[in-house]
């Protein structure tokens, strides 16, 4: 009976011992993977966020705001969502602000608003082509959009508070950059 018990518990005990002994190497390996899918699990969000942070760090520092932000775009709503642990909501709202500012900038340089609305990546490419935005901002916009899409199309993925805060900060920086390039409307 003891032999049967030892035989039955052999593999589970060995697996636990292996995981405990190799915990750090396994964690390093998982952290270095570019993309791992298990069902809907993706480990690419953190990598893209790091890439976006590096791109943002290379940008010139934003100037002081020339006009106060509109009431509907204050970061207070995002901070409230972060405080309420709605990290997905904070990221989605931050992206919405980026999109709205991108559309406003595109309209200011002659892109006509129409239906269907132009996709964000198409607007960014046009603004990049016309040198309204830099290649770095266009790349950062692409990264933020991919991160938002990963989040939107992966409903089981919940970012950490730190990831949400980093995304919101990057989005706010892009909004300021786009706003600086958007001519003010008279009136």
C-alpha positions as CSV (number, residue, x, y, z in Angstrom):
1,X,0.0,0.0,0.0
2,X,2.9,2.4,0.8
3,X,4.5,1.5,-2.5
4,X,1.2,2.3,-4.4
5,X,0.9,5.6,-2.6
6,X,4.5,6.5,-3.4
7,X,3.9,5.5,-7.0
8,X,0.7,7.6,-7.2
9,X,2.3,10.7,-5.6
10,X,5.7,10.4,-7.4
11,X,4.9,12.5,-10.5
12,X,2.9,15.3,-8.7
13,X,5.6,15.6,-6.0
14,X,8.4,15.6,-8.6
15,X,6.6,18.3,-10.6
16,X,6.2,20.5,-7.5
17,X,9.9,20.1,-6.6
18,X,10.9,21.0,-10.2
19,X,8.8,24.1,-10.2
20,X,10.1,25.2,-6.8
21,X,13.8,24.5,-7.7
22,X,13.5,26.2,-11.2
23,X,11.1,29.0,-10.1
24,X,13.5,31.9,-10.9
25,X,14.7,30.5,-14.3
26,X,11.1,29.8,-15.3
27,X,10.1,33.4,-14.3
28,X,13.0,34.8,-16.3
29,X,12.0,32.7,-19.3
30,X,8.4,33.7,-19.2
31,X,9.4,37.4,-18.8
32,X,11.5,37.3,-21.9
33,X,9.0,35.7,-24.2
34,X,7.6,38.0,-26.8
35,X,4.3,36.3,-27.2
36,X,2.8,33.4,-25.4
37,X,-0.8,32.3,-26.0
38,X,-2.6,29.9,-23.8
39,X,-6.2,30.3,-24.6
40,X,-6.6,34.1,-24.5
41,X,-3.5,34.8,-22.3
42,X,-1.0,37.1,-24.0
43,X,2.2,38.3,-22.5
44,X,2.9,40.9,-25.2
45,X,1.2,43.8,-23.4
46,X,4.1,44.4,-21.1
47,X,6.6,44.3,-23.9
48,X,4.7,46.7,-26.0
49,X,4.3,49.0,-23.1
50,X,8.0,49.0,-22.4
51,X,8.7,49.8,-26.1
52,X,6.2,52.7,-26.0
53,X,7.9,54.1,-22.8
54,X,11.3,54.0,-24.6
55,X,9.9,55.8,-27.6
56,X,8.3,58.4,-25.4
57,X,11.5,58.9,-23.5
58,X,13.2,59.9,-26.7
59,X,10.7,62.6,-27.5
60,X,11.3,66.3,-26.7
61,X,9.8,67.4,-23.4
62,X,6.3,68.8,-23.9
63,X,6.0,72.5,-23.6
64,X,3.7,74.1,-21.1
65,X,0.0,73.8,-22.1
66,X,-1.0,76.8,-24.2
67,X,-4.7,76.4,-23.3
68,X,-6.4,74.7,-20.4
69,X,-7.7,71.2,-21.3
70,X,-11.4,70.9,-22.0
71,X,-13.5,69.7,-19.1
72,X,-14.2,66.3,-20.8
73,X,-10.5,65.6,-21.3
74,X,-9.1,66.2,-17.8
75,X,-7.1,63.4,-16.4
76,X,-9.4,63.4,-13.3
77,X,-11.7,60.9,-14.9
78,X,-8.8,58.6,-15.6
79,X,-7.4,59.0,-12.2
80,X,-10.8,58.2,-10.7
81,X,-11.0,55.0,-12.8
82,X,-7.5,54.1,-11.7
83,X,-8.4,54.7,-8.0
84,X,-11.5,52.5,-8.5
85,X,-9.3,49.8,-9.9
86,X,-10.9,50.0,-13.4
87,X,-7.6,49.7,-15.1
88,X,-9.1,48.6,-18.4
89,X,-11.5,51.6,-18.4
90,X,-8.7,54.0,-17.7
91,X,-6.7,52.6,-20.7
92,X,-9.7,52.7,-23.0
93,X,-10.5,56.3,-21.9
94,X,-6.9,57.4,-22.4
95,X,-6.9,55.9,-25.9
96,X,-10.2,57.7,-26.7
97,X,-8.6,61.0,-25.8
98,X,-5.6,60.2,-28.1
99,X,-8.0,59.4,-30.9
100,X,-10.1,62.6,-30.4
101,X,-7.0,64.8,-30.4
102,X,-5.6,63.0,-33.5
103,X,-8.9,63.6,-35.4
104,X,-8.9,67.2,-34.3
105,X,-5.3,67.6,-35.6
106,X,-6.1,65.9,-38.9
107,X,-9.1,68.1,-39.4
108,X,-7.0,71.2,-38.8
109,X,-4.7,70.2,-41.7
110,X,-7.6,69.6,-44.1
111,X,-8.7,66.0,-43.6
112,X,-12.4,66.1,-44.0
113,X,-14.6,64.4,-41.5
114,X,-16.8,61.9,-43.2
115,X,-18.4,58.6,-42.9
116,X,-17.0,56.1,-42.4
117,X,-14.5,57.8,-40.1
118,X,-10.9,57.2,-41.2
119,X,-9.1,54.6,-39.0
120,X,-6.6,56.0,-36.5
121,X,-3.6,54.3,-38.2
122,X,-4.5,55.9,-41.5
123,X,-4.8,59.3,-40.0
124,X,-1.4,58.9,-38.3
125,X,0.2,57.8,-41.5
126,X,-1.2,60.8,-43.3
127,X,0.0,63.2,-40.6
128,X,3.4,61.5,-40.7
129,X,3.5,61.8,-44.5
130,X,2.7,65.5,-44.3
131,X,5.3,65.9,-41.5
132,X,2.6,67.2,-39.2
133,X,3.8,64.6,-36.7
134,X,7.2,63.0,-36.4
135,X,8.0,59.4,-37.1
136,X,8.5,58.8,-33.4
137,X,5.0,60.0,-32.5
138,X,3.5,57.9,-35.4
139,X,5.3,54.9,-34.0
140,X,4.2,55.7,-30.4
141,X,0.6,56.1,-31.7
142,X,0.9,52.6,-33.3
143,X,2.1,51.1,-30.1
144,X,-0.6,52.7,-28.0
145,X,-3.2,51.5,-30.5
146,X,-1.9,48.0,-30.4
147,X,-1.9,47.9,-26.7
148,X,-5.5,49.2,-26.6
149,X,-6.5,46.6,-29.2
150,X,-4.8,43.8,-27.2
151,X,-6.8,44.9,-24.2
152,X,-10.1,45.3,-26.1
153,X,-9.9,42.0,-27.9
154,X,-8.8,40.1,-24.9
155,X,-11.6,40.6,-22.3
156,X,-10.0,38.2,-19.8
157,X,-6.8,40.2,-19.7
158,X,-6.7,42.7,-16.8
159,X,-3.6,45.0,-16.8
160,X,-1.9,45.8,-13.5
161,X,-2.3,49.2,-11.9
162,X,1.2,50.1,-12.8
163,X,0.6,49.2,-16.5
164,X,-2.6,51.2,-16.6
165,X,-0.8,54.2,-15.0
166,X,2.1,54.0,-17.5
167,X,-0.3,53.7,-20.4
168,X,-2.4,56.7,-19.2
169,X,0.8,58.8,-18.7
170,X,2.0,58.0,-22.2
171,X,-1.4,58.7,-23.7
172,X,-1.5,62.1,-21.9
173,X,1.9,62.9,-23.3
174,X,0.8,62.1,-26.8
175,X,-2.4,64.2,-26.4
176,X,-0.3,67.2,-25.3
177,X,2.1,66.7,-28.3
178,X,-0.8,66.5,-30.7
179,X,-2.6,69.5,-29.1
180,X,0.6,71.6,-29.5
181,X,0.5,70.9,-33.2
182,X,-3.3,71.6,-33.5
183,X,-4.0,75.2,-34.5
184,X,-6.5,76.9,-32.2
185,X,-9.9,77.6,-33.6
186,X,-10.8,81.2,-33.8
187,X,-13.8,82.3,-31.7
